[in-house]
């Protein structure tokens, strides 16, 4: 009996020791908590094995200027590179592609247009678009007509009218739409350095830079259509004998003969030589 009691006590101690080992082992093991889906019940969640950790760390994708988080990639393939954008793209304006250089030759619009204005001497011009730009010459000519025929444009003076004439007809000047490289070369012939950026005017030639025509300039604060009207009116204004002017005061409309391409100087974008039926101008720049 004594030996039996001893064996029984030993067995109890051994079982208690085993239980302690099991309890300690369970205490040292990290608790596995399954990730719960929003609609999963606690019982169902307990049966879901934990998701395996990712084997490869991916760098965080870059964010757009609006700081909208980019969704994770659904494929293991690397994302394709983002094409470079024009300066306007970073200011909320869609990037526009244009060729830096064309063929150097021009196609003149074959048809003429109506007389623009109501009174005065008729002054004729032609329109030509550089080949290889992808621009429709007829559409460009129609937009030029709409700008120069606007009642806020130069014809508001009623001292002259303007009319686009067809290819080969006698004209006082030609309005060219040219790529940055070609416009720079043309302007340089008259001693002007445009750095492929600005438009220019030479005697008998109004040269509109294609890049500016399509994208305007950063921080202009007005639609591209407004900048186009400014560019045409400004360069044609030079052809009509007008010189450069300055911003009259902060917050005022910019005179059309101000070099708005190079900055508004605290003025507001304005595309026309006439405002409320009167000639609008700023201080002359020598």
C-alpha positions in Angstrom: 0.0 0.0 0.0 2.8 2.4 0.9 4.5 1.7 -2.5 1.2 2.1 -4.3 0.6 5.5 -2.6 4.0 6.6 -3.6 3.4 5.7 -7.2 0.1 7.4 -7.2 1.6 10.6 -5.7 4.4 10.5 -8.3 1.9 10.1 -11.1 0.0 13.1 -9.8 3.1 15.1 -9.7 4.1 14.0 -13.2 0.7 14.9 -14.6 0.7 18.2 -12.8 4.2 18.9 -14.2 3.1 18.0 -17.7 0.1 20.3 -17.3 2.4 23.1 -16.3 4.6 22.5 -19.3 1.5 22.6 -21.6 0.2 25.7 -20.0 3.6 27.4 -20.2 4.0 26.3 -23.8 0.6 27.7 -24.7 1.5 30.9 -22.9 4.7 31.4 -24.8 3.1 30.8 -28.2 2.0 34.0 -30.1 -1.8 34.2 -30.4 -3.0 33.8 -33.9 -5.8 36.2 -34.7 -7.4 35.8 -38.1 -8.2 39.0 -40.1 -11.8 39.6 -39.9 -13.8 40.6 -43.0 -16.5 43.2 -42.4 -19.3 40.7 -42.9 -17.7 37.7 -41.2 -19.1 36.3 -37.9 -16.7 35.6 -35.0 -17.2 31.8 -35.3 -16.4 31.8 -39.0 -13.5 34.1 -38.5 -11.9 31.8 -36.0 -11.7 29.1 -38.6 -9.9 31.2 -41.2 -6.1 30.8 -41.3 -4.1 34.0 -41.2 -3.1 35.4 -44.6 0.5 34.7 -45.5 2.8 37.7 -45.3 4.0 39.1 -48.7 7.3 37.7 -49.8 8.5 40.8 -51.6 8.1 44.4 -50.4 7.0 46.8 -53.2 7.9 50.5 -53.1 5.0 52.8 -52.5 3.7 54.2 -55.9 4.2 57.9 -56.5 1.2 60.1 -56.0 -0.5 62.5 -58.4 -0.5 66.2 -57.6 -4.0 65.9 -56.2 -2.6 63.4 -53.6 -5.2 60.8 -54.5 -3.9 57.4 -53.2 -2.9 55.1 -56.1 -4.6 51.7 -55.8 -2.3 48.7 -55.4 -1.2 46.9 -58.6 -3.2 43.8 -59.4 -0.4 42.2 -61.4 3.2 41.4 -60.6 4.3 43.2 -63.7 6.1 46.6 -63.1 4.0 49.6 -63.9 4.7 51.3 -67.2 6.6 54.7 -66.9 4.5 57.8 -67.1 5.3 60.0 -70.1 6.7 63.4 -69.4 4.1 66.2 -69.3 4.2 69.9 -70.3 4.4 72.5 -67.5 0.7 73.0 -67.7 0.0 69.4 -66.7 1.3 70.1 -63.2 -1.2 73.0 -63.0 -4.3 71.0 -63.8 -4.2 71.5 -67.5 -4.0 68.4 -69.8 -0.7 67.9 -71.5 -0.8 68.6 -75.3 1.7 67.0 -77.6 3.2 69.0 -80.4 6.3 68.6 -82.7 9.3 70.6 -81.8 10.3 70.9 -85.4 8.3 70.7 -88.7 9.4 70.4 -92.3 10.2 74.1 -92.6 7.8 74.5 -95.5 4.3 76.0 -95.3 0.9 75.3 -96.8 -1.1 78.5 -97.5 -4.8 78.4 -97.1 -6.3 78.2 -100.7 -9.5 80.1 -99.9 -10.2 83.6 -98.8 -12.5 84.9 -96.1 -15.0 87.7 -95.5 -14.1 91.3 -94.9 -13.8 91.8 -91.1 -15.0 95.1 -89.7 -17.5 97.7 -90.9 -15.5 100.7 -92.2 -12.1 101.9 -93.3 -9.4 100.8 -95.7 -9.2 97.1 -96.6 -6.0 95.5 -95.4 -5.4 92.0 -96.7 -3.5 89.1 -95.2 -2.8 85.4 -95.9 -2.6 82.4 -93.6 -0.1 79.6 -93.7 0.6 76.5 -91.5 3.9 74.7 -91.4 3.9 71.2 -92.9 4.3 68.3 -90.4 2.6 70.0 -87.5 -0.6 67.9 -87.7 -2.6 71.1 -87.7 -5.5 71.8 -90.0 -4.8 75.0 -92.0 -8.4 75.7 -92.7 -9.4 75.4 -89.0 -6.5 77.7 -88.0 -7.6 80.3 -90.6 -11.2 80.2 -89.4 -10.0 80.8 -85.8 -7.8 83.7 -87.0 -10.8 85.2 -88.8 -13.0 84.9 -85.7 -10.4 86.6 -83.5 -9.7 89.5 -85.9 -13.4 89.9 -86.7 -14.4 90.2 -83.1 -15.9 93.6 -82.2 -13.3 93.9 -79.4 -10.4 93.5 -81.9 -8.5 96.0 -84.0 -11.4 96.5 -86.4 -13.4 98.2 -83.6 -11.4 101.4 -84.5 -13.4 101.6 -87.8 -10.4 103.0 -89.5 -9.7 99.8 -91.5 -11.1 96.4 -92.3 -9.1 93.1 -92.5 -9.6 90.3 -95.0 -7.9 87.0 -95.5 -7.1 86.4 -99.2 -6.4 83.1 -100.9 -3.0 81.6 -101.6 -1.0 83.6 -104.1 -3.1 86.8 -103.8 -1.5 90.1 -103.0 -1.4 90.7 -99.2 0.1 93.2 -96.7 1.2 90.4 -94.4 1.0 86.6 -93.7 0.1 84.9 -90.4 2.2 81.8 -90.0 1.7 78.9 -87.5 5.1 77.4 -87.0 6.8 74.9 -84.7 9.1 76.2 -82.0 12.3 75.4 -84.0 11.0 76.9 -87.2 9.5 80.0 -85.6 12.8 80.6 -83.8 14.7 80.4 -87.1 12.3 82.8 -88.8 12.3 85.3 -86.0 16.1 85.2 -85.9 16.3 86.4 -89.5 14.9 89.7 -88.2 17.3 89.8 -85.2 14.8 88.5 -82.6 15.7 85.8 -80.1 12.6 83.9 -79.1 14.3 80.8 -77.5 11.7 78.7 -79.3 9.2 80.0 -76.8 7.5 83.3 -77.9 5.8 84.4 -81.1 7.1 87.3 -83.0 6.4 89.8 -85.8 8.7 90.8 -88.7 7.6 93.2 -91.4 5.0 91.4 -93.4 5.2 88.3 -91.2 3.2 87.5 -88.1 4.7 84.3 -86.7 2.7 82.3 -84.1 4.6 79.7 -82.1 2.8 76.4 -82.3 3.6 75.4 -78.7 2.1 78.6 -77.4 -0.9 78.3 -79.6 -1.7 74.8 -78.3 -0.7 75.2 -74.6 -0.6 78.9 -73.8 1.7 79.7 -70.9 1.8 78.5 -67.3 -0.1 80.5 -64.7 -1.9 82.5 -67.4 -5.2 82.3 -65.5 -7.4 82.0 -68.6 -8.4 79.4 -71.2 -6.2 78.6 -74.1 -8.7 80.3 -76.4 -8.1 83.6 -74.6 -4.4 83.2 -75.0 -4.8 82.5 -78.7 -6.8 85.7 -79.1 -4.1 87.6 -77.3 -1.3 86.1 -79.4 -3.0 87.0 -82.7 -4.1 90.5 -81.6 -0.7 91.3 -80.1 1.4 90.3 -83.1 -1.1 91.8 -85.6 -1.0 94.9 -83.4 2.7 95.2 -84.1 2.0 94.9 -87.8 -0.5 97.7 -87.5 2.1 99.9 -85.8 1.5 99.3 -82.1 4.4 99.1 -79.6 4.7 97.4 -76.2 2.7 98.5 -73.2 2.9 97.9 -69.5 0.4 96.7 -66.9 -1.4 99.9 -65.7 -2.1 98.7 -62.2 -2.3 95.4 -60.2 -5.7 93.7 -60.7 -6.5 95.6 -63.9 -6.9 93.8 -67.3 -3.6 93.4 -69.1 -3.3 95.5 -72.3 -3.1 93.4 -75.4 0.2 95.0 -76.3 1.7 94.0 -72.9 4.0 91.0 -73.3 1.6 88.7 -71.5 3.6 85.6 -72.6 6.4 86.7 -70.3 4.2 87.3 -67.3 1.1 89.3 -66.4 2.9 91.5 -63.8 -0.1 91.5 -61.4 -2.5 92.3 -64.2 -5.3 89.9 -65.3 -5.3 88.1 -68.6 -7.1 90.1 -71.4 -6.9 89.4 -75.1 -8.4 92.4 -76.8 -7.4 96.0 -77.7 -10.9 97.3 -77.0 -12.8 97.1 -73.7 -16.4 98.3 -73.4 -16.2 99.9 -76.8 -13.1 102.0 -76.0 -9.4 101.5 -76.8 -7.8 99.9 -73.8 -4.1 100.5 -73.3 -1.3 100.8 -70.7 1.8 102.9 -70.3 4.0 102.8 -73.4 7.3 100.9 -73.0 10.1 102.7 -75.0 
